Amino acid sequence: MFPKVPDQHKPNKPLVPNGLGAIYVMVSVVYIFLLYSFNVVRIENGVSPPLTLAACILFGGFMGLLDDWIDLKWRYKAFLPLIAAIPLISSSYQLGARTSIALPVLGTVDFGFYYYIIIIPILVTIITNTVNQLGGLNGLETVCPAIAMAGLMAMSRYAILLLCPLIIWVLLAAWNFRGRIFVGNTGSFAIGITLASFAMISDLKFDLVVSILPYIFNSALILLTFFFYKAKANVTFDGKRLKSDHRRSLITLVTFHRPLTERQVVLLISLLVAASTAAALLLRQLVHL
């Protein structure tokens, strides 16, 4: 049912089904619509958090599917999440969402109306693209988002919205980590927009940024080295281990003159995401003491 692509980091490059992130999109949206149908999550000021989240996930899945089909260039797909921000802008405005963000050192900054037309689109675009950029290894683009998602659920009163999506994503992660499936761009874009939109709905914007600091560091490293040196990150595979001779991404930084197996790299980066997510949880607790 799904097209197969070669696994570049396995001996003989076996063909693996790709694009199974579509399962995440379909099951998650059906689940969220059921929550809406049975009025599990209360509608406020005529705005439904479940419908807003479902709309964002659907667009993320479509955007990723489009990329899987025609392999969009980064200059185009980098800005596609701006469209997915429209449901969030509308719902946040109608709900009268808090337009201020608590920032370290700077304190609480109130962006006023600019929060809706600038901050939300920027956050959605950055978060979606940074999540999509950290991938390429079995389990990396599934295990790490699952950790961040679980952290957001622990901090939100809307946690039930992500109960089924998290279960489905963890199941896909288990198969992906073993090299049996790929979620493709369909999955990575969908999960990126899931994290971004849920953080907006739950007013956990700063918490999400802290949780995905390894993602942000990875994207910043990739973009800076590309703009200044016109070079892309790449790892070599000797049949057993991954190794790099440069530091242009988080993966190449971890494997710089340090040969590691694919699973070792994934587990190490997953621990970094777990640490940043734990830091977000701790900061949330300290704020409310």
N, C-alpha and C positions, 0 to 999 in steps of 0.2 A: 504493500500500500504506500510506503514511503520511499522516496528515492534514496539510493545508497551512495555514500562518498567514502573515499579511503581514509583510514585512520593513520595520519602521518607519523605518529609516534609509537607505532607498534611494528614488530618485525613483519616483513612482507606486505605491510600496509593493507590489512583486511578491509573489506567493504562493510560499512556500518549504516543502518537506517538513520536518516537525517530528518529534522523538522518535527520531531515528536512533541515539541513545545505546543503544537496545535492542540494536543490532548489537554494540556494545562488550561489553555484558553477556553476550550469548549466546556469542560467540566466546571471550571471556576465560574464562568458566566451563568451556566444553568443553576448552580448552587446559589449564587448571589441573587438571581431573579426569584428563586424560591423563597429566600429570606424576605425579599420585597413583597412577594405575593401574600405571605403569611404575616406581614407587618411585624417581623421580629425586631427590626431596627426602626425606631421611631422617626417619622418624617418631621422635620423642623422647618417652619416658615415655607412650606410647600416644596422643600428640597429633600430629596431622598439620597442619603449617603450610599446605599447599595447601588442605585441606578447610576450615580456618578462614577463609582468605582468600576462598574460593569462596562460603561461606555469607554473608560480609559483603557481597560484591559483589552477590549475588542479592537480598539485602534492600535494598541501596541502589537497585538498579534497580527493584524493586517499589515502593519508597517514592516514587521519582521518577515512575514510571508512574501511580501513584495520584494524584499531584499534577497530572500532565498531564491526567488524566481529569476530576477534580472540582475542581481549583484550590483546594487546601487553604489555609486561612488560616495565617499565620505562627505564630500562637499554638499551633496543633496540630502542624504539621510541624517546628517547631523542636525538639520533644522526641522525635520518632520515632526519630532515630538512637540513642536510649538502648537500644532493643530490639536494634539491630544490634551493640551492644557486648557482648551476652550471650556469643556465641561467643568473643570475645576475652578476656572475663573468665574463662571456663571453661578455655581453653587456657593462658592465662598462669598461672592458679593451679596447674594440673596440672603445668606445666613448671617451676614454681618460679621464674618470671621475676624478674629484678631489680626490686625495689620502690623503688629510689632513682632520683632524677633529678638530674643535675649542672646546677646553675643558676649563672649569673654572680653574683659578689659573695657570694651566700648559700652557695656551695659545693655539696656533695652532700647532698641532703635525702632521708632514707629515710621513706617514708610507711607502711611496714609493710602490714598487712592493708587499710588504707584505700586503698591503691593500687588494689586490685581493685574495690572497691565505690564509690569516689568518683572517683579520678583517671582511670581508663580511660573510664568513661561521660562524664565532663566533656570530656576531650580529643576523643573521638569526636564528641560533639555539637557542640562548638565548631568543629572542623576541617571537618566536613561542611557545616555551615551557612555558614561563612565562604566556603568554596569556591563554594557555590551562590549566594551573594549577589553575587559579582563576575561579572556577565554582562550580557547585553543587547546586546552588539555582536558582529559577525561575527568569530569567531576568539578572542575574549577568554576564553570559558569552555572553550576547548579547547587553545589554544597555551600558556597559562600553566600549567595542570595538567601538561601534557606535560613542561615544563621541570622542574617540581618532582619529577615521577616519575623522570625521568632522573637527577636529582641523588641521590635516595634509592637508586636501583639502583647507582649508583657507590659507595655507602657500605655496601651490604648483602651478606652472603654468600648471601642468598636472591634475588639479582637475577634468576635464571632464571624466577622466578614471574611477573615483570612483563614478560618479553621480548615475548611475543605481545600482551598488553594494550597495551603502549606502541606497538607497530607499528600496531595497529588504531586506537588513539586518534590517532596522528599522521596516519594516512590520513583519518580523520574531520575532523581539524583543518584539513587542506589544503582539503577541500571546504567546511568551515564558514567558513574565512577568506575564501574566494572568494564567499561568500554563496549557495552552492548548497544547503546543508542546515543544519538546526538539530539539535543533539543533545537539546534539551529538558531538562526536569527529570530525565527518566530518565537522561540522560548525566551531568548535573552532580552529582546525588546519588550516582550509582554511582562516579564518579571521586573524589568527596570521601571516600567511605567506603573506596575503594581506598587512597588515600594514608594515611588514618588507620590502617586495619587493618594495612597493610604496615609502617608505622612502628612499631606496637606489636609485631608479630611479629619485626621486625628490631632492636628496642630502639633505635630512632632517633627517639625522641619529641622531644627538644630540637632535634635537627637539622631535623625537619619544621617545628617552630614557627618556627625561624629562616628556613627556606626560604619560608614563606608569610606573612612579616611584612607584605607589601603587602595581602594578603587580610585579615589581622587589623586593620590600620589602616583599611581600607575599611569593615569591619563596625562597628568602634568609632565611626567618624565617622557612619555611618548611624544607629546606635542612639542616640548622644548627641544628635544634632540632632532626632531624632524625639521622644525623651523630654522634652527641654528646650524645644523650639520647636514640636512637633507638625507638623513639616514634612517632606516627602519630597524626595529628590533627583530632579532631572529635567534633561534636556538638550533644547535646541531644535535642530531640523534645518532648514536653509534650502534643502535640495536638494543641497548640496555638502558643507557642513561642519557640525560639531557645536559648540555653544557653550552656556555656562551663565552665569547671573548670581549663582550662589551656590556655596558649597563644603560640600556635604553628603555627598559620597561621593568615592572616588578618581577616578572619571570626571569628576565636576563640578569637582573640584579641578584636574585637568589641563586642562580646557577653560574654566576661569574667565576670562572676558573674553579668551579666546585661541582663536579658531576653528580647529579642526583637522578633517581628514578622519577618517572612521571608522578607516581603516587606520593612520593616524598615532597615534591614541589607543591602539589595540590594541598596536602595536609599542612605544610608549613604556611602557605598563604591563607588557608582556612583558619589556622590558629591566630594569624594576624587580624583577620576579620572578627573572630570571636573575641579577641582582646579589645578591639575598638568598640564592638557592640556592648561588651561588659562595661567599658568606660562610659558609654552613653547611659546605660542603666544606672550606674553609680552616680553620675552627675545629676540625673533625674531625681534620685533619692535625696541627694544633698540639697537640691533646690527646694524640695518640699519638707525639709526638716524644720 
